C-alpha cells in the first residue's frame, strides 16, 4: 500500500491538503501549467490546405509549405482564435531552411512513426537552424508601467501564495496582465552564497560571481480577483518574496504580440547529417522545434531524429504551452556541454508530458533564470549522457512528476559553466526514478517525495539536503500534477488532457514500447 507525503496529501473528503512551514511556504499548485493554463483540451483544427510530397530527392518543399501556412494564416479565425491546419500527406518533404507557424495555424502530418503511412519533414543541407519555429524572437515585455507599480506589503510572501496584499488593490482590475517581480539584491546573493562561488581549478577567471540586478525574477500573471486589501493572481508565487531581501512588487506592462492558438502535430522530423559521424557532425539542423514568442500553443505527436539538440525547446518568452506524446531520438552532435537538450524549457506554465528521449544529455531540463511554474509529467529518458533537472542559475517552481531517467539532479552546480551555482529553487521531484540528487538553497526549498533508485554524489557535499520523504516507496496520489488539476478543475479537466492509460498508472513501459526503434533513419 502506498504511503502519503506530509507536504501535500489527500484529505478526508478527497481534496488535497497542504502543510505550510513556519513561514507559510507550501508546495505550489503546478496544475496551472499547459495550454490555456492547464486542463483544457487542445483543439482539432480543420484542414484548410493539403499538400503532397514532391517525391524528388533534389526538391525543396520549404517555400510551398511556408506559402500554405501563410495562406491559412490570412483566413478568419474562429471564436477560439484557430484558423485551420495545413496537412502534409504521407511521404517525405525536404526543407533546406526553416518553417514558421503563424497564429491560429496548425502544421499537421499523417503520422510520427517509421511506417510508410507517416509524414516526414527532412531538414536538408548543412545550415544550422531550428527546422520549425513557433513564435519569433524578441522580448514580449516591451515596457513596465512604472506608475502602476506597488510593493507587496507582507514581509514574507510565501511560496504557493496567490493572494498578494498591496496598498491600493483597486488600482487593478480583473483581467489585468501584470508582472510580479522580485529583485536580486546583494543581501540575497550573499545569503545564498553566490558571491562566494569557489573558482574553477586551473581557470579561476572563468567563474563569475553573481551580481545584484542580474538575477531579478519576473513572473507574468493575470489578476483574477480584487478585494479591499489584495489582488489574487491566476498562478501561484514560486519564489518567496521577503522584505529582508528587497521584497517584491506588481505592475502592469506593455507587451509585444505572441503567436497564439498554433500547433505542430503528428509529424516525424529528421535532420540530414554525415553518416558515420554521429558524435562529431554539427553542420546540420540544431533543433527540430523552437518555441519563442508563443502563448497557448502546442506540440504533440512529434518524433525528432538526428538533430544537434532534440525535439522541442521553449525560450524565455513562451507561456502556457503543452508539449506531449513526443520523442527525441539519437541526436547527432559532439557529446559535450550545450548539446543534446532533448526537451529544454524556459518560460512559464509549460507542460511536457508523456515524452521520451534517447541518447540525450540534459533531457528534461530548464535553463538560466526560468521563472516557472513548469511541469514535466510521465516522461522517460534512456541511454542518457548527463542529468535532467535545472541546469543553470536559479530556475524556480518546477515539478518533475513520475520522471524515469538516468540522473535527476537539483543541486548547487558551483563553478560549472561560468558559475551556474544554485540551479533550482522550489522544485518538486514526485515519484521519480533514477540517480537522484536533491539539495536546498538558503531562502528556498526543494523536495524529493516517493522517489527511488540511487542517491547520487553531490557536486558540493556541504550543501543542505532537500526535504526527502518516502525514499524507495512511491506515495499517493501517483501523479501530483494530475491530482492538483482534478482538485482545481474536476475530473473533466483530467479527461481533457490525460490518456486513460496515464490515469490508470505509470507509463514507463508504454513509452518504451511506443518510441523505441532501431537506430536507423527512415
N, C-alpha and C positions, 0 to 999 in steps of 0.2 A: 504494500500500500504506500502511495506517495505521501511524503510529508508536506508541510507548508512553510513558507517563509514567514518570518516575523515582521518583514518590511511591508509587504503587500500580500493580502490573502483573502479568500472568500469569507464573507461574514455569514451570520446565521440565516439571513434572508437571500443569500446568493450574491449580494453586491460586494464589490471589493472594498476592503478596509485598508487604510494606510497608516503606518506608525510614523509619527513625527519624532525627530530627535529634539534635543534640548533647545535648539534654535528655531525649530519649526520646519526644518527641511524634510521633504518626503521624496520618495521615488516619483519622478514626473509621470504624467499620463502621456505615453508615446503614441496613443491612437490617433492623434491629430496629423500623423504622417501619411502621405499618399495623395493621390488625385483628389481634388476638391476638399482636402483636409481629412481624408480617411472615411471609409465606409460607404463610398459612392461608386456604383458600377461604372466601369469605363464604357462609353457609348460605342455602338457599332455604326460607323459612318457609312452611308450609302455610296456605292460605287458610281462615280461620275465619268471617269475615263479609264479605259482598259488598254493596256499595251502588250504587244507580243515581243518576244525576244527576236533580235535581228538574225540570230543563229550564225553569225560570222565572227571568227576569231580575230579579225582585224578591225571590227567595228568599235565605235564609241557611242554607247547609248545614252550618255550623260545629258546631252543637250535636249533630246526629245523627252526624257523623263523630267528634267527640270521645267521644260515648257509645259508639260502636262500638270505638274504641281502648281505652277503659276496660273494656269488656266482655271483650275479648281479654286485656287486662292482668290480669284476675282468673282466667284459666284456668291450670291447672297447666303448668309449664314442662317441656320435655324435658331430656335429660341435658346439653345444651349451654346451657340457660337460655332457649331460644326458646319462646315461647308460640304465635305464629301471626301471620298477616297480615290486615289489613283491605284488601280490594281495592276500589278505586274504578273502576267501569267507565267506558268511553269516554264523553266528554262534558265539560261544564263544571260544576264545583262552585264555588259562591260562598261565600266566608268573610269575614265582617266583622271578626273578631278574630284570634286565634291558635289553633293546634292544638298540643297537647303529646303526645309519644310516650312511653308507659310502657316500663319494662323488659320485654324479651322480645317486643316488638311491632314489626311492620313495617307501615308505611303504603306501599301499592303501587298504582300505576296501570297502565294498559294501553299506555302509550307516551309518549315525551317529545317527539316531533316535531310538525309542524304539521298532520298528517293528521287527518281526522275519526275515525280509529280510536284516537287518543291520548286521554289523560286530562289535563285542565287544572284546577288549583285557582286561582281568581281571587281575589286579595286585594282586596276591595271597600272603598270608603269612604276617608276621609282620616286615619284613625288611623295614627300612626307606630308600627310594631311589626315584629318578625320574624313571618313568616307561620307557619312551622313551628319548633317548639322540641324539641330532643332533649337532654334533661338540663337541670335547672333552674339557678338562680343560687346564689350562696353559695360557701363555700370547702370544698374537700374535706379539707384538713388542719385538723383541729379542735384538736389539741394535740400537742406534741412530748413524748415520754417522755424527759425530761432525764436520768433515772437511767441510761438505756441509752446515752447519748452517749459516743462515744470519738473522740479526734482521730486523724487519719491520720498515720502515722509518717514516711512518706517526705518529704524536704524538697521534692521536686517530684513530684507525682502527674501523670503525663503525660496529655495529650490522647490519647484512644483506649484508655486503660487500662480493664480490667475487674477486675483483682485489686488489692485495697486492703489494705495492711498496717495492722493495729491491734494494740493491746496484748493484748486479750482477745477473740480471734475466737470462742471457744467460748460467749461470751455471746449469740451469734446462732445461729439455726437456718436450715436450708434452707427457703425459702418465706417467710421474714420479709419484710415490706414495710418498707422503710427510706427515709430521706432522706439523700442525700449533699449536704452544704451547704458553701457557700463564702462567707465574709463579704466585704463591700465596705469595706475599711479605707481610712483616709486615705492610707496609703502607696501602696496600689494605685491609687486615684483620681489621686493625683499622678503616678504612673508613667505612666499613660496620658493625662495632660494634661487630664483632665475637671474639674479645679478651676481651669482657666485657659481656659475657652471664651471666645473673643472675642465680646463682646456684639453683638446685632443693631444695625446702624446705625439711628439715628433713634428707637429704643425699647430702650435697653440694659436697662431694668428687666425686660423680658420674658424675658431669658436667665437661666436658673437654673443655677448650677454644681452639679455632682454632690456629694452629701454622704455621709459614711460611714453605712452602715446602710440606705441607700435602694436600693442595687443588690446586695443579698445574693442569691445564686443558690441555688435548692433543686431538686434533681433526685430524682424518685421512681424507686426501683429495687427489685428483688427479689433476695434472696440466693439464689444457685444452687449455691454450694459453700462449704465451710468447711474450713480446714486449721489447722495449729498456728500459723501466722503471719498468716493473712489470711482475708478473705472475698472471694468472687467474685460480682459483680453481673451481672444479665442484660444490660443495655445499657451501652455504654461511657461513660466520662467525656468530656464535650465541652468542658470548660474546665479548664485546668491549675490545680492547687491547690498553692500554694507557701507554705512557712512564712514567707518574707520578706514575704508579703502577707496573713498571717493564717491560712494553712493551710486545712484542711478538716476535716470531721467526719462521722460517721454516727450515726444514731439511729433508733429505731422511732418510730411516731407513731399517734395515734388519728384516725380519718377518718370523714367523713360518707359515706353511700351515694351511689353514682352510678347513673345509668341504664345498664344493660348489655344486650348482645345485642339491640339495637334498630336499626332502619334505616328509611331513606326511599329509595324506588326507583321508577324507571320512570314519572316524572311530569313534567308541564310546569307550571311555576309562573309566574304573571303578576300584576303589580300594575296596578290602575287608576291613572290619572293624568290631568291636564288636557292634552288634545291641543293641540299647538302650543306647549307649554311644556316641551319635553324637556330643556332645560338650565336650567330655573327651578323647576319644581314639586317641592316636597319634602313636601307634605301627603299622604303615602301610605306604603305599607309600605316599611320600610327594608331588611331582609334577607329573602331567600327562606327561608334556614335558619340558625338559630343552634344551635350545639352548646355545651353548658355542662358540667355535671357528667355526663360521658359517658365510658364505658370500653368498649372492644371493641364499637364501634358503626360504622355505615357510612352513607354517602350515595352512591348510584350511579344512573347513567342518569337524571339530572335536568337539565332545561333551565329556566333562570330568566330572565325578561324584565322590564325596566322598573322594577326595584327601585332604591331610592336607592343601595344598596351593590352587591350582587351575589348570587351563588348560595349560597355557604356560608361561614361563619366559625366558628372554634373559639376558645373563651376559654381562660384560663389553667388551668382545671380539667379540660380534655379530655386524654385519654390513649389511645393505641393505637386510633386511628380511621383509616379509609380513606375518601377521597372520590375517586371515579373515574368516568370517562365522563360528565362533567357539562359544562354550558356556562352562561356568564353573558353575556347579550346585552343591549346597548343600555340601560344604566342611565338612569334619569330623575332628574336632580338638577343642581344647580349643578356646574360643573367647577372645584372649589376643594378645599382640604385637607379631610380627614376624610370624603371621599365616594368612591364608586366603588371599593371594595376588593372585587374580584371573588371572590378566594379568599384570605381572611385567616386566618392561623394563629397562635395562641398555644398553649400547652400542650406536650405531649411525645409523641413517637413517632407523629406524624400523617403520613400518606402522602396526597399529592394526585397522582393520575396520570391521564394521558390526558384532560386537561381543556382547555377552550377558553374564551377571553374576548374580547369585542369592545366597544370604546368605554369600557373601564375606565381607572382611573388607576393604582392600585397593584394589579396583577392577581394576582400570586403573591408574597405578602408575609408577613412576620412582624412582630409588634408589640413593644411595650415588654417587655424582660426575658423574652423567650421562652426557656425553658430548653433544649429540644431533647433528643435529636436529632429533626429533622423532615426530610421529603424531598418535593420537587416533581420529578416524573419525566414526561418525554414530554408536555409541555404547550405550548400555542400561544396567544399573545395578539396581536390585530391592532387597528389604529386606536387605539393606546394614547395616553393623555394624560399619563402620567408613568412612573416607573420601577417595576419589580419589584425585589424584594430585601428585606433587613432595613430596617425603616422607622423604628425608634426605639431608644433606648438599650440596647445590649448584648444582642442576641439571639445565642444560641450554638448551634453544631452544626447547620447547615442545609445540605442538599445541593440544588443546582439541577442537574438531570441532563437534558440534551437539552431545554432550555427555549428556545423561539424567541419573542422578544418585541421590542418597540421598544427598551427600555432595561433593563439589568440592572446595578444599582449596589450595590456593597458598599464603603462609604466612611465617613469622618468627616463627618457632616452638620452639624457645628458648631452655629451658633445657630439652625438650622432648628427650627420649632416653638418650644418653650420652652428649647431647649438639648439637642437629641437626641444630639449628639456621635457617638461611635463606635456605629454602628448594629449591626454584626455582627462576631462573632469565630468563628474556626474554621468558616468557610463554604467549601464546595467548589462551584465553577462548572465543570461537566464537560460538554464538547462542546456548549456553549450558543452561540446565535447572536443578535446584536443589537448595540446600542451598549453596551459593557461597561466598567465601572469596577471595579477590584479593588485596594483599599488594605488594609494590615495594621496593626492597632494594636499598640503595645508589649504584651508578655506573651502574645500570641496569634498566630494565623496566619489568613490567607485565601489561597485558591488559585484560579487560573483555568487550567484544563487543556483543551487541544483546542478552545478557543473561537474564534469567527470573527465578522467584522463590522467594527465600528469601535471603536477605543479612545476612550472618552468623556473629556470635560473634567471633572476632579475639582472638587468644590466648594472644597476646600482642597488646593492643589497641593503643599504642602511635607510631606505625609504619606508615610510609607514605602510603596512599592509592595507589592502582594501577590506571591505566587510565581506567575509566569506561565510556562507551558510550552506549546509547540507551538501558538503563536498562528496561526490561519488553517489549521490542519491537524488534523482530528479524530484522536483517539487510540483505541486499543483497550484494553479492551473498549468497545463502543459505549455501553453503559449501566453506570455504576458500581454503581448500586443493584441491578440485576438480577444482575450478576456477584457482588457481595457476598452476595446472597441465595442464589445457587446454591452459592457457596463454603461457606456456613454450613450449608445445609439440603439441598442437592442439587437435581436437576432437577425433582423432584416439586413443590417449592416454587414454581418458575417456572410450571409448568403450573397451579398453584392460583391464581395472581394475575395472570399476564400473558396477553395475547392472542397468537395465532400471528403476526399482523402485527407486533406490538410486538417479538417475539423476532427477527423477520426483519430489522427495520431501523427507520428513522426514521418517525414518524407524522405529520409536519407536513402533508403533502398530504392524508392521510386525515382528519385533524381538520378541516381547512378544508372538505373536501367534505361531511363529516358534519354540521357545525354551522353553516356559513354559510347564511344565509337572508335574504330581503328584510326590511327594517326596517319591519315592519307587524305589529300584533297579530293573533293568530289570530281 
